[in-house]
Amino acid sequence: MNKEIKFAWSAIKKNIQNSVELRGSFLINVFGMAINNLAFIFLWIYFIKSVGVIGGWQEIDIVGMQGFVALSYGFLSSMTMGIRKMPEYISSGAFDRFMLSPKNLLVRIATASFNASAVGDILFGLVCFIVYAIVIQASFFQLIMMLVLVIFATIAFLAVIIIIGASSFFFIDAQAVTGGFFDFYLTPAMFHGGAFQGALRFIFTFIIPSLLIGTLPVEAVRTMSLEKLALIGGLAFSWFFISLWFFQHAVKKYESTNFMTFGS
């Protein structure tokens, strides 16, 4: 396990160093993504001002939700972007080199790529967190809850990314299909949390766990609910173990394309 962690950390550092070499492009990607994320906050804040409070959600809750989503997405895109590119690796034949690696297969795939704009998501998420904590006058307990919930949200997000990536083994046009799956998962997570009630809330919590990465964490912090904290943690780890099981079975479907593509 220690060797795998050291390898993953070395690969991530190498990816970051490669991205930073093109400093101008790196900074444009970072700040461009942060500015892009601001649009979602303005959109939903003006929505709330127009229609009023829905499901108890106010403007500051949108800021908190965007913070959770941006941080979890940023961490995963910077450290495990290779999983998102799994359909491309499979269709191009580049997946062969991962199969031949002595390292853990999933770790090797995850750390094979890096998304520079993800740093912008992380910075944006941190700013949202600071603003959210200040406005709600978060207690020490709420601050601890926020940190724990970021970890749970990231684990839940990672689980879904693994499942979506592993589903590539079952489709011919995997890039288009998995892209649709990812958008279908992420879109509800970016929506106004108060809009999900009744059957919709059940579906996007237990069947498609979109609300685990933004909506439910905000509600758990706002109400200081240990029950909701435990629910999010339990579902996050359950989905994670399911994703590992699914990946191990899905990868058996892989057949080499014999394109003779080799790389680092």
Backbone torsions as a table, in degrees:
resi	resn	phi	psi	omega
1	MET	NA	-43.0	179.8
2	ASN	-62.3	-38.2	179.0
3	LYS	-64.5	-39.4	179.5
4	GLU	-66.2	-39.8	178.7
5	ILE	-65.4	-42.9	178.8
6	LYS	-63.7	-40.8	178.5
7	PHE	-64.1	-44.0	-179.4
8	ALA	-62.6	-43.2	-179.5
9	TRP	-65.0	-40.2	178.4
10	SER	-64.8	-40.8	179.6
11	ALA	-66.1	-40.4	179.6
12	ILE	-65.0	-43.4	178.7
13	LYS	-62.0	-40.3	178.8
14	LYS	-64.1	-42.3	178.7
15	ASN	-61.9	-41.7	179.9
16	ILE	-65.4	-44.3	179.7
17	GLN	-61.1	-39.9	178.7
18	ASN	-64.6	-38.2	-179.2
19	SER	-71.6	-38.4	-176.8
20	VAL	-71.4	-20.5	179.2
21	GLU	-56.2	-38.7	175.2
22	LEU	-92.9	78.3	-168.2
23	ARG	-61.1	-43.5	-178.8
24	GLY	-61.6	-47.3	179.1
25	SER	-63.7	-38.9	-179.6
26	PHE	-61.9	-46.6	-178.6
27	LEU	-67.0	-38.0	178.0
28	ILE	-63.1	-42.8	178.3
29	ASN	-63.0	-42.9	-176.9
30	VAL	-64.7	-54.6	-176.0
31	PHE	-74.1	-30.2	176.1
32	GLY	-62.6	-41.3	178.5
33	MET	-68.2	-39.6	178.7
34	ALA	-61.8	-43.1	178.7
35	ILE	-66.0	-39.8	178.4
36	ASN	-59.9	-39.8	-179.5
37	ASN	-66.9	-29.2	178.9
38	LEU	-60.3	-29.9	-178.0
39	ALA	-60.2	-36.7	-179.4
40	PHE	-66.2	-39.0	179.3
41	ILE	-64.8	-48.3	179.6
42	PHE	-60.4	-40.2	-179.5
43	LEU	-58.8	-50.8	-174.7
44	TRP	-76.9	-29.3	176.0
45	ILE	-65.0	-44.2	177.9
46	TYR	-68.9	-30.0	175.8
47	PHE	-63.2	-45.4	180.0
48	ILE	-65.0	-39.5	178.3
49	LYS	-63.9	-28.4	-176.9
50	SER	-83.3	-42.5	-174.0
51	VAL	-106.0	-10.9	-179.6
52	GLY	91.7	-178.8	-178.0
53	VAL	-69.5	132.0	178.1
54	ILE	-121.5	124.4	177.7
55	GLY	61.0	26.1	179.3
56	GLY	81.7	1.9	-177.5
57	TRP	-85.3	128.9	177.4
58	GLN	-112.7	179.1	-175.8
59	GLU	-57.8	-42.4	-176.1
60	ILE	-67.1	-26.5	177.9
61	ASP	-66.4	-32.7	176.8
62	ILE	-64.7	-39.8	177.8
63	VAL	-62.0	-44.9	178.4
64	GLY	-62.7	-43.2	179.2
65	MET	-60.6	-45.6	178.8
66	GLN	-62.7	-33.2	177.2
67	GLY	-63.9	-46.4	178.7
68	PHE	-62.0	-48.0	-176.8
69	VAL	-65.5	-44.8	-177.8
70	ALA	-64.5	-41.1	-179.9
71	LEU	-66.4	-47.9	-179.2
72	SER	-64.4	-42.2	178.2
73	TYR	-65.4	-41.4	-179.0
74	GLY	-65.3	-44.0	179.0
75	PHE	-61.1	-43.6	-176.6
76	LEU	-71.9	-39.0	-179.4
77	SER	-70.7	-25.3	178.8
78	SER	-86.1	-30.7	-174.8
79	MET	-106.4	-24.4	-174.9
80	THR	-133.5	32.8	-176.7
81	MET	-61.9	-24.3	-179.9
82	GLY	-59.9	-30.5	179.1
83	ILE	-66.0	-39.0	177.8
84	ARG	-63.8	-27.1	-178.1
85	LYS	-93.2	7.2	-178.5
86	MET	-56.5	-41.1	177.5
87	PRO	-58.5	-38.5	179.1
88	GLU	-67.0	-41.8	179.3
89	TYR	-63.1	-39.8	-177.5
90	ILE	-69.4	-46.3	-176.8
91	SER	-70.0	-28.7	-177.6
92	SER	-89.8	-11.5	-178.0
93	GLY	90.4	-2.8	-179.2
94	ALA	-69.0	-14.2	-179.4
95	PHE	-67.0	-21.0	-179.2
96	ASP	-57.1	-40.1	-175.7
97	ARG	-67.9	-27.6	176.8
98	PHE	-72.6	-36.8	179.1
99	MET	-64.2	-30.1	-177.6
100	LEU	-87.6	-8.7	-178.2
101	SER	-74.2	140.1	177.7
102	PRO	-75.0	-11.0	-179.3
103	LYS	-78.4	165.9	176.2
104	ASN	-55.1	129.0	-171.8
105	LEU	-60.5	-47.2	-176.7
106	LEU	-67.6	-40.1	178.0
107	VAL	-64.6	-40.7	-179.8
108	ARG	-63.3	-42.5	178.8
109	ILE	-66.9	-46.6	-175.0
110	ALA	-58.5	-40.9	-174.5
111	THR	-92.5	13.3	-177.6
112	ALA	-80.0	-12.9	-176.0
113	SER	-146.1	159.9	-177.9
114	PHE	-141.4	138.6	179.7
115	ASN	-109.9	109.1	-175.4
116	ALA	-61.0	-36.1	-178.5
117	SER	-65.6	-16.7	179.0
118	ALA	-64.1	-27.5	176.6
119	VAL	-62.5	-36.3	175.8
120	GLY	-63.3	-38.2	176.6
121	ASP	-63.4	-41.3	-179.1
122	ILE	-64.9	-46.7	178.8
123	LEU	-61.7	-43.7	178.5
124	PHE	-61.8	-43.7	179.5
125	GLY	-62.9	-39.6	179.0
126	LEU	-64.4	-42.1	178.0
127	VAL	-62.8	-43.7	178.2
128	CYS	-60.6	-40.9	179.6
129	PHE	-62.7	-44.7	-179.0
130	ILE	-63.4	-46.0	179.2
131	VAL	-62.3	-45.0	-179.0
132	TYR	-61.1	-45.3	-178.7
133	ALA	-64.5	-38.7	-179.3
134	ILE	-68.3	-46.2	-175.6
135	VAL	-66.3	-42.5	-179.0
136	ILE	-83.0	-1.5	-177.3
137	GLN	52.4	57.3	-174.5
138	ALA	-60.6	134.9	175.5
139	SER	-77.7	170.9	177.8
140	PHE	-59.1	-39.3	179.6
141	PHE	-63.6	-41.2	179.2
142	GLN	-66.8	-36.3	177.3
143	LEU	-63.8	-41.8	177.2
144	ILE	-63.9	-42.2	178.0
145	MET	-59.8	-40.8	-179.5
146	MET	-62.2	-43.0	179.5
147	LEU	-65.0	-44.2	179.3
148	VAL	-64.2	-41.6	-178.1
149	LEU	-68.5	-30.4	173.8
150	VAL	-62.0	-41.5	178.6
151	ILE	-64.2	-46.3	179.3
152	PHE	-61.9	-43.1	-180.0
153	ALA	-62.9	-40.1	180.0
154	THR	-66.8	-39.5	178.1
155	ILE	-64.7	-43.7	179.0
156	ALA	-63.4	-43.2	179.2
157	PHE	-62.8	-44.6	179.2
158	LEU	-59.9	-41.4	-179.7
159	ALA	-59.8	-45.0	-179.6
160	VAL	-66.9	-39.7	178.7
161	ILE	-62.2	-40.3	178.2
162	ILE	-63.7	-44.8	-179.9
163	ILE	-62.9	-44.9	179.9
164	ILE	-64.3	-44.1	179.2
165	GLY	-63.4	-42.5	-179.0
166	ALA	-68.5	-24.2	178.2
167	SER	-67.0	-12.8	178.7
168	SER	-59.6	-26.9	-178.6
169	PHE	-69.2	-12.7	-175.2
170	PHE	-106.5	-0.2	-176.6
171	PHE	-126.7	147.0	176.7
172	ILE	-74.8	-52.1	177.9
173	ASP	-94.7	66.8	-170.5
174	ALA	-66.8	-34.2	-176.5
175	GLN	-63.0	-43.3	179.6
176	ALA	-69.5	-42.7	-176.6
177	VAL	-67.2	-48.6	-178.1
178	THR	-68.3	-32.0	175.1
179	GLY	-61.7	-40.8	176.3
180	GLY	-65.1	-41.0	177.9
181	PHE	-60.2	-44.6	-177.7
182	PHE	-64.0	-44.6	178.9
183	ASP	-63.7	-38.1	179.7
184	PHE	-64.9	-33.5	178.7
185	TYR	-77.0	-45.0	-172.7
186	LEU	-75.5	-32.8	-175.1
187	THR	-56.6	-49.3	178.5
188	PRO	-61.9	-29.2	-179.7
189	ALA	-67.6	-23.4	-178.3
190	MET	-93.6	-5.3	-176.9
191	PHE	-85.3	162.8	175.5
192	HIS	-52.9	119.6	-175.2
193	GLY	-62.8	-30.6	-178.5
194	GLY	-71.1	-12.1	-178.5
195	ALA	-75.9	-15.4	-176.1
196	PHE	-98.6	106.5	179.5
197	GLN	-134.7	159.9	174.8
198	GLY	60.7	-128.4	-175.7
199	ALA	-63.8	-38.1	179.3
200	LEU	-61.2	-41.7	179.8
201	ARG	-64.5	-40.5	178.9
202	PHE	-63.2	-45.8	-178.1
203	ILE	-62.3	-47.7	-175.5
204	PHE	-85.5	10.5	171.9
205	THR	-111.0	-47.5	-172.8
206	PHE	-101.9	-30.9	-176.9
207	ILE	-97.1	-47.4	174.2
208	ILE	-122.8	98.7	-167.4
209	PRO	-75.5	50.8	-179.2
210	SER	-68.2	-37.2	-174.3
211	LEU	-74.8	-9.7	-179.7
212	LEU	-70.9	-19.8	-173.9
213	ILE	-100.7	0.4	-179.3
214	GLY	-154.3	-60.7	-173.9
215	THR	-64.3	-54.5	-177.0
216	LEU	-65.7	-40.0	175.6
217	PRO	-58.3	-41.2	178.8
218	VAL	-63.0	-43.7	-179.3
219	GLU	-66.8	-35.0	177.9
220	ALA	-65.8	-41.4	179.0
221	VAL	-68.5	-43.0	-176.5
222	ARG	-62.2	-40.7	-177.7
223	THR	-97.9	-3.3	-177.0
224	MET	52.9	45.9	-175.2
225	SER	-90.4	112.5	176.2
226	LEU	-70.4	-29.8	178.1
227	GLU	-63.4	-44.2	179.6
228	LYS	-69.9	-34.6	175.8
229	LEU	-61.3	-45.0	179.2
230	ALA	-65.7	-37.8	178.6
231	LEU	-62.6	-47.0	-179.7
232	ILE	-62.7	-44.6	179.3
233	GLY	-63.7	-44.3	-179.8
234	GLY	-62.9	-44.2	179.5
235	LEU	-68.1	-38.0	-179.3
236	ALA	-61.7	-48.5	-179.0
237	PHE	-71.1	-33.5	176.9
238	SER	-62.4	-47.5	178.2
239	TRP	-63.7	-34.8	-180.0
240	PHE	-64.4	-45.7	179.5
241	PHE	-67.4	-35.1	175.3
242	ILE	-63.9	-40.2	-179.0
243	SER	-65.1	-39.2	178.0
244	LEU	-64.7	-42.9	177.9
245	TRP	-62.0	-44.2	-179.0
246	PHE	-64.1	-41.1	179.7
247	PHE	-63.1	-44.8	-178.2
248	GLN	-62.0	-35.0	179.4
249	HIS	-82.1	-34.9	-178.1
250	ALA	-69.5	-37.0	-175.8
251	VAL	-65.3	-20.3	176.9
252	LYS	-68.0	-16.9	178.6
253	LYS	-80.7	-9.7	-174.3
254	TYR	-69.9	135.4	173.7
255	GLU	-125.8	126.9	-176.6
256	SER	-58.0	138.5	177.5
257	THR	-87.0	-9.2	177.2
258	ASN	55.7	41.4	176.3
259	PHE	-86.9	-2.9	179.0
260	MET	55.9	47.3	177.7
261	THR	-101.6	124.3	-179.4
262	PHE	-123.5	149.4	179.5
263	GLY	-166.2	178.9	-177.9
264	SER	-77.6	NA	NA
